[in-house]
């Protein structure tokens, strides 16, 4: 049901240890948490119609300020009624600020960083300068020069008309030294104040603002950032930045950071969403997640599955699946699993048919939705520990829900 609150609200309805179930109320409806948020980076969840995304149970998607400001442009989207109207999505929308793109353009992707590869050359889109006022960069589309500042990021997000806007920040690379990370964290704090000043004077009245905790892997910098964001009066808090070089360190940093946050605001974990990360993040007290994993895996022939020994996924294109009459995952309620054989999806994916991409994307999104829905049910029932252990041991979400 559509609501129209003056400001976003978040209510915690159940707790089990640090895990919590809640309801996020936005101008475009309620969102039950914990939740996974699919990416609609360029105004579309890749390969799917908005109605299909809603039909499989999603209540919120994420659009990206950086990409949408370059094409088709925030002004044009505003003229056409805002992002909800433009993309035909009736649910809630959260927009990223473009800050992560500063990181990926300047330093390369996370994978590039871990493997020691350099970022993209400038002609393919690159940062020309990162300074106190903002970031000057070239468009990856045509090489044209643009400037993104805290104020400009908030202006574009206002034009998009998202329900939740994220403040502009810099995501420092894991290999950055302490001094650079400290300077970057302090600058991100100053950018936070500028974002809030602009939004307070110019922002849409129904749009909420989430601050972002940075600080790299350093406990003192994380605490400094968390305290600053909490004191700024934001509507919710996101955890961003480099979280370490492996999952163990990432979970340590997330748990440490959550422990520094106030209890009441909604907590969002940026860019994280693999099945094991979801259940561990929920256990730490995270309310919402966004990640490209489900849709990206679908485009590469990979299906999410209760296979912890294989990173909760398998390659549908492998020959062993070409004669498999059963579903991608037994018991999965998605359209791919209830309507087609694994052999058929294997054939489509191998042939690079778009229907194969769509079926795998739907499967992966349903699997992720079932995972967080089962977590919510377990929290309300007071048995989240059992649920998490079952998932990590290889149970499917619909099996773990009964543990």
VEXBASE-742014 format. One record per residue (C-alpha): residue in one letter; x, y, z. Coordinates in steps of 0.001 Angstrom, whole numbers, padded with zeros to 6 digits. Each point is the difference from the previous one (the first is absolute). Layout:
a|X|Y|Z $
...
//
This chain:
x|000000|000000|000000 $
x|001313|003445|-000956 $
x|000731|002301|002938 $
x|001014|003626|000215 $
x|002055|000655|003148 $
x|001708|003318|000606 $
x|003204|-001930|000552 $
x|001128|-003564|-000335 $
x|-000652|-002114|003083 $
x|001488|-003260|001218 $
x|-001504|-002259|002638 $
x|001690|-003059|001478 $
x|-002654|-002654|000594 $
x|002137|-002901|001270 $
x|003539|-000752|001159 $
x|001946|-003219|000392 $
x|003428|000753|001380 $
x|001377|002775|-002210 $
x|-002192|-001044|-002933 $
x|-003128|002084|-000453 $
x|-003163|000057|-002093 $
x|-001582|003325|-000861 $
x|-002206|002042|-002273 $
x|001348|002906|-002036 $
x|-002770|002399|-001024 $
x|000608|002200|-003061 $
x|-002122|002253|-002240 $
x|-000286|-002965|-002391 $
x|-001030|-002687|002445 $
x|001419|-002128|002769 $
x|003069|-002226|-000168 $
x|000315|-002944|002357 $
x|003488|-000539|001373 $
x|002418|-001678|-000075 $
x|-000117|000447|-003744 $
x|002123|-000328|-003089 $
x|-000156|002888|-002492 $
x|000530|-000837|-003704 $
x|002023|002428|-002087 $
x|-001796|002121|-002575 $
x|003232|001842|-000706 $
x|-001090|001670|-003237 $
x|-003702|000017|000792 $
x|-000571|-003690|-000658 $
x|000574|-003305|001765 $
x|001857|-001566|-002912 $
x|-002171|-002181|-002201 $
x|-003203|000344|002039 $
x|-003137|002105|-000086 $
x|-000823|001964|003162 $
x|-003146|-002092|000469 $
x|002072|-003178|-000049 $
x|002288|001361|002716 $
x|-003034|000876|002124 $
x|-001701|-003331|-000713 $
x|002916|-001970|001467 $
x|-000323|001981|003217 $
x|002263|003042|-000166 $
x|-001113|003293|001525 $
x|003048|002200|-000668 $
x|002695|000333|-002686 $
x|003193|002061|-000238 $
x|000830|002500|-002746 $
x|003402|001577|-000539 $
x|000518|003745|-000085 $
x|003263|-000161|-001948 $
x|-001387|-002037|-002893 $
x|-003364|001747|-000168 $
x|001533|003485|000032 $
x|002095|-000942|-003043 $
x|-002903|-001558|-001887 $
x|-002775|000931|-000401 $
x|000719|002752|002558 $
x|-001684|001031|003226 $
x|-001679|003000|-001629 $
x|-001631|-002131|-002681 $
x|-001216|-002579|002511 $
x|-001470|002795|002136 $
x|-001799|001423|-003042 $
x|-001487|-003451|-000653 $
x|-001402|-000320|003499 $
x|002951|-001331|002034 $
x|001610|-003406|000117 $
x|-003090|-001857|001260 $
x|-002075|001216|-002943 $
x|002887|-000276|-002466 $
x|000689|-003671|000707 $
x|-003557|-000994|000882 $
x|000808|-001108|003542 $
x|-002631|000543|002707 $
x|002111|-001135|002960 $
x|002713|001742|001989 $
x|003294|001129|-001552 $
x|003316|000645|001693 $
x|002670|001817|-002028 $
x|003740|-000354|000404 $
x|001919|003260|000011 $
x|002631|-000741|-002635 $
x|002675|-000282|002695 $
x|000792|-003635|-000742 $
x|000610|000927|-003639 $
x|002659|002429|001225 $
x|001691|-003025|001537 $
x|-000387|-002310|-002981 $
x|001075|002580|-002562 $
x|002960|001286|001977 $
x|001295|-003288|001321 $
x|-001655|-002735|-002073 $
x|-002654|-002436|001154 $
x|000291|-002010|003192 $
x|001198|-002958|-002067 $
x|002546|002220|-001775 $
x|001254|001248|003342 $
x|000368|-003426|001583 $
x|001801|-001302|-003107 $
x|002210|003065|-000278 $
x|-001385|001118|-003367 $
x|-000225|003662|-000912 $
x|-003252|001834|-000622 $
x|-001573|000837|-003353 $
x|001870|002352|-002336 $
x|-001407|003553|-000079 $
x|-001602|-000330|-003442 $
x|-002267|-002731|001387 $
x|-001035|002175|002887 $
x|002380|001084|002719 $
x|000535|002362|002901 $
x|002006|003096|-000841 $
x|000142|001447|003505 $
x|-001393|-000689|003483 $
x|000005|003105|002158 $
x|-001793|001744|002802 $
x|-002686|001394|-002282 $
x|-000770|-003312|-001678 $
x|001113|-002234|-002853 $
x|000762|000896|-003604 $
x|-000223|-002930|-002400 $
x|-000544|-001059|-003578 $
x|-003172|-001740|-001089 $
x|000444|-003656|-000926 $
x|-002626|000614|-002703 $
x|001625|002716|-002099 $
x|003049|001279|001880 $
x|-001661|003309|000883 $
x|001107|001684|003218 $
x|-002313|000194|003021 $
x|000154|001144|003611 $
x|-001701|-001755|002906 $
x|-000112|001701|003381 $
x|-002067|-000640|003130 $
x|-002458|002657|-001109 $
x|-000198|-001288|-003571 $
x|-000516|-003580|001189 $
x|-002890|001084|002202 $
x|-001431|002144|-002783 $
x|-000055|-002948|-002402 $
x|-001565|-002244|002637 $
x|-002646|002666|000580 $
x|-000693|000042|-003736 $
x|-000302|-003786|000032 $
x|-002488|000263|002868 $
x|001236|-003078|001857 $
x|-001478|-000881|003375 $
x|003464|-000295|001564 $
x|003069|001950|-001113 $
x|003505|-000979|001071 $
x|002521|002709|000834 $
x|003036|000507|-002206 $
x|003127|-001754|001256 $
x|003357|-001341|-001095 $
x|000586|-003730|000278 $
x|003732|-000379|000593 $
x|001882|-003065|-001290 $
x|001094|-002759|002353 $
x|003648|000699|-000787 $
x|-000250|003680|000986 $
x|002168|000802|002996 $
x|-001327|001218|003326 $
x|000781|003669|-000625 $
x|-001832|000106|-003334 $
x|-002969|-001905|001447 $
x|-000137|002443|002921 $
x|000031|003035|-002304 $
x|-002626|-001612|-002245 $
x|-002231|-000841|002963 $
x|000204|003560|001281 $
x|-000816|001345|-003461 $
x|-002953|-002376|-000295 $
x|-001247|001407|003314 $
x|000223|003529|-001365 $
x|-001814|-001176|-003146 $
x|-002719|-001464|002244 $
x|-000622|003424|001532 $
x|-000166|001605|-003441 $
x|-002446|-002657|-001224 $
x|-002260|000595|002986 $
x|000224|003782|-000349 $
x|-000998|-000187|-003668 $
x|-002781|-002485|000639 $
x|-001355|001991|002916 $
x|-000306|003066|-002210 $
x|-000855|-001513|-003376 $
x|-000907|-003672|000383 $
x|-003437|-001528|-000598 $
x|-001927|-000133|003298 $
x|-000840|-003713|-000288 $
x|003553|-001125|-000776 $
x|002012|-001560|002840 $
x|003787|000232|000256 $
x|002323|-002775|001154 $
x|003514|000770|001190 $
x|002904|-002330|-000810 $
x|002591|-001274|002468 $
x|003494|-000185|-001487 $
x|003413|-000506|001610 $
x|001448|-002988|-001817 $
x|001105|-002831|002247 $
x|001110|002295|002839 $
x|-002039|-000205|003193 $
x|000680|003555|001141 $
x|-000913|001473|-003394 $
x|-003161|-002123|-000185 $
x|-000987|001199|003462 $
x|000720|003617|-000887 $
x|-002120|-000307|-003148 $
x|-002825|-001898|001729 $
x|-000264|002573|002778 $
x|-000003|002857|-002490 $
x|-002719|-001557|-002176 $
x|-002144|-000884|003020 $
x|000251|003549|001336 $
x|-000968|001539|-003348 $
x|-003683|-000828|000315 $
x|-000236|-002198|-003103 $
x|-003042|-002207|-000653 $
x|002038|-003199|-000245 $
x|003587|-001197|-000086 $
x|001852|-001930|-002700 $
x|003279|-001830|000480 $
x|002320|000502|-002933 $
x|003602|000016|-001001 $
x|002631|-002668|-000077 $
x|-000901|-002776|002419 $
x|003172|-002066|-000241 $
x|001767|-002476|-002230 $
x|-002132|-003082|000755 $
x|-003367|-000989|001426 $
x|001357|-000596|003481 $
x|001368|003528|000250 $
x|-003115|001438|-001651 $
x|-002246|-001592|002623 $
x|002278|001236|002745 $
x|-000157|003574|-001346 $
x|-003781|-000128|-000506 $
x|-000593|-001364|003499 $
x|002334|002561|001513 $
x|-001663|002867|-001885 $
x|-003555|-001073|000849 $
x|001040|-000019|003659 $
x|000862|003680|-000340 $
x|-003411|001013|-001387 $
x|-003111|001139|001849 $
x|-002732|-002600|000294 $
x|-002950|001846|-001537 $
x|000883|001012|-003597 $
x|-000171|-002447|-002908 $
x|003383|-001482|-000919 $
x|000943|-000717|-003611 $
x|003085|-001912|-001192 $
x|001186|001274|-003362 $
x|001028|-002348|-002796 $
x|-000190|-003273|001956 $
x|-002489|-002780|-000760 $
x|001331|-003533|-000426 $
x|-002091|-002567|001922 $
x|002511|-000561|002791 $
x|000614|003743|000313 $
x|-003738|000597|000330 $
x|-000515|-002437|002869 $
x|003141|001161|001817 $
x|-000819|003676|-000563 $
x|-003527|-000491|001319 $
x|001445|-001723|003062 $
x|002151|003090|000597 $
x|-003025|002322|-000128 $
x|-000154|001160|-003640 $
x|-003490|000809|-001304 $
x|000514|000322|-003760 $
x|002531|-000896|-002672 $
x|000596|000803|-003655 $
x|002224|-001904|-002392 $
x|000450|-000831|-003688 $
x|000669|-003694|000702 $
x|-003420|-001557|-000826 $
x|-000446|001808|-003306 $
x|003669|-000139|-001003 $
x|000217|-003736|000650 $
x|-003118|-000517|-002109 $
x|001664|001689|-002958 $
x|002951|-002367|000335 $
x|-001903|-003272|000196 $
x|000237|-000402|003773 $
x|-002819|-001074|002317 $
x|-000144|000674|003735 $
x|-000408|-003263|001900 $
x|000461|-001472|003510 $
x|003618|-000938|-000729 $
x|002277|001587|002616 $
x|002975|-001969|-001324 $
x|-000472|001733|-003391 $
x|-000648|003516|001295 $
x|-003770|-000641|-000138 $
x|-000102|-000241|-003803 $
x|000631|-002295|-002922 $
x|000609|000375|-003730 $
x|-003133|-000995|-001901 $
x|002024|-000146|-003219 $
x|002053|-002981|001152 $
x|-000562|-003148|-002058 $
x|-001277|-001969|002994 $
x|-003209|002081|-000165 $
x|-000868|-000621|-003653 $
x|-002256|-003011|000709 $
x|-001216|000937|003490 $
x|-003822|-000202|000067 $
x|-000379|001590|003449 $
x|-000089|003701|000927 $
x|002943|002299|000633 $
x|-000604|-000476|003756 $
x|-002576|-002429|001371 $
x|-002831|001759|001795 $
x|000771|003463|-001366 $
x|-003227|001898|-000817 $
x|001514|002102|-002812 $
x|-001349|-000101|-003589 $
x|003140|-001774|-001249 $
x|-000242|-002817|002536 $
x|-003773|-000465|-000112 $
x|-000333|000205|-003768 $
x|003147|-001367|-001613 $
x|002677|-002674|000320 $
x|003602|000689|000844 $
x|000864|-001516|-003402 $
x|-002108|002653|-001731 $
x|001564|002886|001922 $
x|003426|-001551|-000705 $
x|-000797|-000056|-003723 $
x|-001247|003605|-000013 $
x|002996|001266|001938 $
x|002493|-001851|-002184 $
x|-001734|001374|-003083 $
x|000116|003502|001554 $
x|-003736|000365|-000408 $
x|-001422|002973|001889 $
x|-002733|-002205|001446 $
x|002723|-001937|001813 $
x|001364|003198|001538 $
x|-003490|001003|001099 $
x|-000762|-003380|001566 $
x|003291|-000098|001910 $
x|-000432|003599|001134 $
x|-003493|-000760|001273 $
x|001261|-003106|001762 $
x|002848|001839|001712 $
x|-002238|002853|001112 $
x|-002623|-002392|001352 $
x|002698|-001969|001831 $
x|001310|003195|001615 $
x|-003521|001097|000905 $
x|-000799|-003386|001526 $
x|003204|000217|002027 $
x|-000836|003341|001640 $
x|-003698|-000882|000366 $
x|000980|-003178|001828 $
x|002346|002022|002184 $
x|-002802|002371|000940 $
x|-002276|-002905|000876 $
x|002732|-001564|002132 $
x|000693|003262|001855 $
x|-003671|000446|000834 $
x|-000129|-003619|001230 $
x|003163|000453|002100 $
x|002020|-002672|-001805 $
x|002275|001983|-002275 $
x|003125|-001813|001210 $
x|-001436|-003302|-001203 $
x|-000955|001533|-003327 $
x|003454|001475|-000581 $
x|001715|-003283|000914 $
x|-002261|-001932|-002370 $
x|000706|002361|-002912 $
x|003737|-000123|000617 $
x|-000167|-003806|000154 $
x|-001659|-000194|-003429 $
x|-003755|000156|000583 $
x|-002166|001881|-002482 $
x|-001855|003003|001479 $
x|-003384|-001733|-000157 $
x|001504|-003016|001797 $
x|001845|002079|002605 $
x|-003176|001937|000786 $
x|-001334|-003061|001825 $
x|003046|-000583|002191 $
//
